[in-house]
Amino acid sequence: MRKIIVTGSAGLIGSETVTHFTKQGYGAVGIDNDMRSRFFGTEASTKKTRSRLVKTIPAYEHHDLDIRDANGVLDIFRKHRREIAAVVHTAAQPSHDWAAREPQTDFTVNANGTLNLLEASREICPEAPFVFVSTNKVYGDTPNRLPLRELPLRWEIAEGHEYEPGISETMSIDYTKHSLFGASKAAADILVQEYGRYFGMPTVCFRGGCLTGPAHAGTELHGFLSYLMICTVTGRPYRVFGYGGKQVRDNIHSADLVSAFGAFINAPRAGEVYNIGGSRHSNCSIREAINLCEEISGNRLNWKYEENNRIGDHIWWISDVGKFQKDYPNWKFRYGQQEMLQEIYDAVRTEVTILSR
């Protein structure tokens, strides 16, 4: 059986990847040691998802391994040498706030861990497509220098600007404040590109905006829409940091992102980079998202505003997915903003009901 190696396999994107490809007849080899619970606490743990995958998907094989363990990673690749069809790398320390607390951990997970996977791939399966989940934070705070205008509920880019359809891959990653998280992910991003261009391997960096879905274990430091809905449903206080709460995010459903992985794996290229997100199809400001969560749940959110914005936070980010759509014209969005939030609400309500029993 052909197999997909998936890092961060019990996380939002990793678990969606496992589900997607096993339904297509692949086996899945998961690598996930629940570092998310260390980063964000027990409520962010991926143990439940891991247990669900192990119990419900016979073609799933789980490894409780840290990707910083180069020898351990290589052993897994050697074990499945002739069966590896692709590698999907979603594991990461994903918060720029958390990265400042432990820069060494952040960098070694994001950069060194990625290098370990690339080296294992180069030695064992150099022909297998290597998909890396990068981030729009590689652009640092350069988007904040765009000409923006303030509207009642959101910031918006000036009409007629080249990035009005969304920010493309032409934006520079230099001369900007990345946050330490953005720097470690940029290092990994460049490594993935280099293994494609230098060694001719089929690699791709998907520079994501906000990635979301009902399986997201949202916390204050990571998982914008999920955490917002959790607070709206449970009555937990929510804090909005800076920019009038009008900062804009584009949001892509995990299923739509993973279908983009599949498109690339079926027709790979060497050293590619794509901005990926909800684009103009699915985006909202925090204030708009609050309104949507209240509308869907029927609850009022208990939120307060703090004037100081988070360091390196984007005021306005909408991805231009035109390059990916040009290269893979059969890929299309399935989910819009309303559908995503409804699914997240349903998942949060189910979890709250289970915990209250």
N, C-alpha and C positions, 0 to 999 in steps of 0.2 A: 504493500500500500504506500502510495506517495504521501508524504507528510509535510505539514507546515510547522516550523519552529516558531513559537510565539512567546516573546518575553512580556512580562507584566500581564500574564494570561488571565489573571483573576480580576484585573481592573476593568474599567469601562470599555476601552477600545480593545484590549486584549481578549476579554470574554466574548465580545461581539465578533472578533476575528475567528475565535475557536468555533463558535456556533455557525457562522457563515460558511466556513470551509469544510467543516465536518458534514454539513448538510449537502455539500457538493461531492462527497465521497472521499475526501482527504482524511488522513489521520492528523491529529494535532499533538505536538509535544510542547507542553507549557512549562515556562520557567517563571516562578513568582514566589517570593519569600515574605510577602505581606509587609514590606517596608512602609507601605502607606500608613499602617497603624502607628509606626514609630514617628512618622512625619506629623500626623494630624490627630492621633489619639484613637481609642478603640472604636469610636463611632464611624471612623473611616476605614476600618479593617475590611479586607477583601476575603476573609475566611469563608463567609457564607457563599459567596460566588464560587470560590474554589470548590467547596463541598458540593454545590449544585452541579458544576461541570463534571466532577469525578463520578457523581451518582447517576447522572442522566445521559452522559455521552460516552458510550463504550469505546469510541475511537480516540478518547482523550487520555493522555499520559502526563501526569503532573510531576514536576521536580521543584522541591523547595530549596532553591539555590539563589545565591547572591550573584548578580552578573559581574561583580568585581572579582569573583573567583575565576581567573583565567583558565586554570587547569580543569576546574569543574565544568565550565562552559565547553571547553574543547572535548572533554570526555563524552558529553551528551551528543555533540556533533559527530564524533567518531562512532558512537553506538548506532546512529541512524544514517551513516555515511551515504549509502546508495539510495536512500528513500527520501532525502530532503528535496522538496519541490520549491520551497521558498522560505525566507526568514522574514518575520514581521516583528520589528523591534518597537514595542510601546512602553517598556519599563523606563521609569524616570523618577527623579525628584522634581515635582512639577510646580513648585511655588517660589516666586521671587522673594517673598517675605521670609520664607523658611530658609532659603539659601544663605541669607545674611547671618543666620544663627550658627550654621555649621558649613562654612565654605568648602572645607576639605571633603566632607561627606557629599555635598552637592556635586562638586566637580568630579570626584572619583566615580560616583554612580552614573552621572550623565555623560562624561567624556571618556573616562577609562573603561567603564562598562561597555560603551559603544565600541571602543577600540578592540576589546576582547572578542566581541561578537563578529566584528569585521575580520579579524585575524583568523578566527575559527572558520568563518565562511570562506576566506581566501584559501586556507589549507585544505578544507574538506569538500566544499561545494561551490567553487567560484562561479559556476554557471547558474546557480540558483538566484532568482531575484531577491534583492535585499531591500525591504521597505522600512524606512525610518520615520517615526512620528516626531517631527521637529516642531517648531513653534514660531509664531509671528514675533516673539520677543527677541529673535535674532536681529530684528531691525531696530532694537532699542527704543528710545523715545523719539526717533526721527519723525514718526507720524504726527507728533504733537507740534511740529513746526509747519504743518500744512495750514493753508488759509481756511479757518473754520468760522462758521457763523452760529450764533446761539439762537435756538428756537425755543418755544415754550417748554418742550419736554426733552429735547435732545440737541446735541451739537451736530452740525452737518457741514460737509465740505462745500467750498465755493462752487457755484454753478459754472460748468465749462472747464473745470480743472481736469488735467489728464487722469487723475485718480478718482474722478467722480463715479465711474463704474465700480471702483474698488481699487485697493492698492495692489500693484503687480510686483512681479519678481525684479523689476528694474530698480526698486528702491535700494539705496546703499545700506550696507550693514556697518559702515565705518563712521567715525566721528560722532558717536552717540552714547548715551548712558543705557547700557543693556540691562542692568541689575546683574548680580552674580549668577543667578539662574540663567538669564539670557546669554551670558558669556559662556557658561558651561555647555548650554545647548548649541550655541554657535560653533564651539569647538567640535562637538560631535557632528553637527551638520556639515562642516567643512571636511571632516574625516570621511564621512559617507560619500560626499562628492568626489573626494580625492581617490578613494578606492575604485570608484567608477571610472574616473578619467585616467588615473595613472595605471591601474591594473586591468582596466577594461571590463570590470564587473558590472552587472546590471543592478545599479543602485538608484534609489530615489529618496529625496527628502520631501515630505509633505509638511509644509509650514502652516500649521493649523491656527485658526482663530479659537473661539470657544467650542470645545467638543463636548457634546452632552447626550443625554439619553436616560431612560428609566433605570438603568443599572448603575448610575453614577452615585457613589457614596460621598455626597457633597459636604464640605466643611467651609468655615469662614475663609480659610486661606486658599482653597481650591475647589472649584465646582460651582460656578456662579449661579446658573439657573436652578440646579438641584438644591443648593443650600438655601436659596431664596424661597423656593417652594416649601422646603422643610420648615422654615421659619413661619411662613404664612399659614401653614396647616396646623402647626403645633403651638403657635403663639410665642415662640422664642424671639427675643429681640434681634433686630437686624441693623447693622451699621452701614451707612453709605459714606464713602470717603471721597470728598472733594468734587470739584467740577460741577457743583450743583446737582449731582446725581444724574446728569445728562450725558455721561460718557456712553459711547455707543459700542456695542459688540455684535459681531455676526456669529451666528450659532448654527452648527451643523450636527445633525443626528448621527450617532455612532454607526448606524446601519448604512447611511449614505457615504460616510467616510470609508468604511470597510469595503463597500462596493467599488470605490475608487482604487483601493488596494488591489482588488481582484482584476480590475481593468488593466492595471500596470503589470501585474504578474502574468497575465495572459499575453501581453505584448510589451515586454520590458525594453528599456533603453538604458544607456550607460551614463551615470552621473547626473541624473535629472533632478530638477528642483521645481516644486509647484506650491504656490499659495493655495490653500484649501480652507473653505469655511462656508458659512451660510450665504455669503455674498449679498447682493441686493435682493436675493430670494428670501432670506431669513435673517433679520437683524433687529435689534432694539436697544434703546437706552435702558439704564437701570430704572429710571422713573417709569418708562413704558412697560418694563418687565414687571414692576411692582403692580401696576394696574392690571396687567394680564393675569398675574397670579391671584390677585384678589377677585377678579371676575370669574375665573375658573373654579376657585375653591369656595367662594361665597364668604370668605373671611377677610377681616381687615388685618394688614400687616402692622406689627408694632415696630416701627423703624425710627431711627434718629440719624441726624446728619452731622458729620464731623468735617470741618473745613479743610483739614490737611489731607491731601491726596496721598495715595501709596506711591512710593518711589518708583519711577519708571512706568507708571500706569499710563495706558493709552487713553487719550481723550476721545478719539474716534478711530475705530478700526473696522473696515469692511474689506473682505478679500476679493480681489479680482480673480475669478477661477477660469478666465477665458483661455489661458494657455493650456490648462489641463483639458478643457472641453474641446479645444482645437485638436489636440493630440489623441483624445479618446472621445469622439463625438457621440458614442452610444451611451456614455454615462450621463445620468440625469438625477436631479433631486427627487426624492420620494416624500420628504417631510418638510412642512413649513413650520413657522414659529408656533402657531396655535396647536398644531398636532403634537409637536414635541412637548410643549408644556402640559398638555392634557395627559400624555403618557407618563410624564414625570409626576404629575399630581396623583394619578391612579396608583403608581408604585409607592409613593410616600404614604398615601392613605392606607394601602394594604399593610405596609410595614408598621404604621402607627397602630392599626387594629390588632396586629399580631402581638406587639409589645404590651398592649393594654390588657390582654387576656390574663 
